[in-house]
Amino acid sequence: MNPEQRLRIQKCYVLLADNLEAETIADNLFTECVIEFDDRQRICAEVTDRDKAKRLLDILLTKENSYKPLLKEIETLRPDLLH
């Protein structure tokens, strides 16, 4: 993720953390080789949905080429979150 993309996610962090289906997105991103198995396990190990979403976002913020796959997942699962 480049700095501009990181800033976009940061500005929407609370909205995304409150509304993302983190386990579904993690499964899809794992399938697409955007995140690794360990990342997926760390996301799924969180107790609340919000904590899972925050863990997912925190992991994706450190990954190269994760912005577009994340947007694709949001468009598919929660298009209402895109503005």
C-alpha positions in Angstrom: 0.0 0.0 0.0 1.4 3.4 -0.9 1.1 6.4 1.5 -1.9 7.8 -0.3 -3.8 4.5 -0.1 -2.8 4.1 3.6 -4.2 7.6 4.3 -7.5 6.7 2.7 -7.8 3.6 4.8 -6.8 5.5 7.9 -9.5 8.1 7.3 -12.1 5.4 7.1 -10.6 3.1 9.8 -13.5 3.3 12.3 -16.2 2.9 9.7 -14.4 -0.1 8.2 -13.6 -1.7 11.6 -17.3 -1.4 12.6 -18.7 -2.8 9.3 -16.3 -5.3 7.5 -16.9 -9.0 7.4 -13.3 -9.7 8.3 -13.3 -13.5 8.2 -14.9 -13.6 4.8 -12.5 -11.0 3.5 -9.6 -12.8 5.1 -10.6 -16.0 3.4 -10.9 -14.4 0.0 -7.6 -12.5 0.4 -5.8 -15.6 1.5 -7.2 -17.4 -1.6 -5.8 -14.6 -3.8 -2.4 -14.7 -2.0 -2.7 -11.2 -0.6 -2.3 -12.4 2.9 -0.6 -15.5 4.3 -2.0 -18.4 6.4 -0.5 -16.9 9.6 -2.2 -13.6 8.9 -5.6 -15.3 8.4 -5.1 -17.2 11.6 -4.4 -14.1 13.6 -7.5 -12.4 12.2 -9.7 -15.4 13.0 -8.2 -15.7 16.5 -9.7 -12.3 17.6 -12.8 -12.6 19.7 -15.1 -9.8 18.4 -16.0 -8.9 14.8 -14.7 -5.4 15.3 -11.3 -6.8 16.6 -11.1 -9.1 13.6 -11.7 -6.2 11.2 -9.1 -4.1 13.0 -6.6 -6.9 12.8 -7.3 -7.4 9.1 -6.9 -3.6 8.4 -3.7 -3.5 10.5 -2.2 -6.4 8.5 -3.3 -5.0 5.1 -1.8 -1.6 5.9 1.7 -3.3 6.0 1.2 -5.3 2.8 2.2 -4.3 -0.7 -0.5 -4.5 -3.3 -3.3 -5.0 -0.8 -5.3 -1.9 -1.5 -7.0 -2.9 -4.7 -7.9 -6.4 -3.5 -9.4 -4.9 -0.3 -11.5 -2.5 -2.4 -12.7 -5.3 -4.6 -13.9 -7.2 -1.5 -15.6 -4.1 -0.1 -17.3 -3.5 -3.5 -18.5 -7.1 -3.5 -19.6 -7.5 0.2 -20.4 -4.0 1.4 -20.7 -1.5 -1.6 -22.7 0.8 0.7 -19.4 1.6 2.5 -17.8 3.1 -0.5 -18.2 6.8 -1.0 
